[in-house]
Amino acid sequence: PRLQERLHQGSTEKVLNMVYGVVQSVRAALKYRGGWRGLFEHMYTNGDYPFKQGTYMGSDTAGNRYYENRVDYAIGQHRWVEPGDIHNFDSSSIPPEWHGWMTSMNDAPPVQEEEFIAEGLKHVPPLCVSNAPDASHVGHQEEMFHFHNMHNQSQVRSRGYGIGNPIVGLPPHAKDSYYTQPGSPYNDASIRPLTVIGDLDEKTGGGRPFKSTKWKERLMTPEEKEAESRQRETDAIKASQDLLDGLLNSRKAASLRGRGGTASK
């Protein structure tokens, strides 16, 4: 009985400690998120992030906020981002400089990059005199514009023909921004202009233009195909007769010239 009482008492203490820990986490999250609205909003968008607390490291132009906590979380989980647009967030919305920090490729966030490099240069003794204009390998960087802060432009494409994409703010009939290789039928520089070589309704004002003989055959009706076949046979017979007459006339002319005469035209 005493053993059962101790086990029961121990399990009760574990449950109470667990409940107390959850209550404390909720209280801290409410304070950290600024009330119930912020807590529920982050629970809806970020899963476990509402109860994840850390040091604010900075933000980007899209409004994404970056945090770090090296004490309570293991390496790989100690850095995270909270999106600025909770409804249209995508992993490609993180700019490259912050992506390098998120994946621990960089020790310092972009907002502390200059200070980090300056501090590191203090501990690098110069081996020789240098006249280089730059103090580090981080050279000149051009400012870039990204449509709706989407660094992966492949997503800036229409959701259907001529309807645009309201998710990324692409208006109807606007050109897509995704990359197409040279030679692709979707590449403007590789699209050859349409060259029309004829029209089946040319005598009546046009209406069935074609760009090749195969295209012409596709547009023709069965009656037109039969009429063209008969015309082709008639033209072939006439061409054969003309060729035969030409051969006969040439032989006759050669015979007359052989006898010293001339062939009349």
Helices and strands as residue ranges (DSSP letters): H 2-33, H 36-46, G 49-51, E 55-59, E 65-68, E 79-82, G 91-93, H 96-102, G 110-112, H 113-122, G 147-149, G 153-155, G 188-190, E 198-199, G 202-204, E 209-210, H 213-219, H 222-258
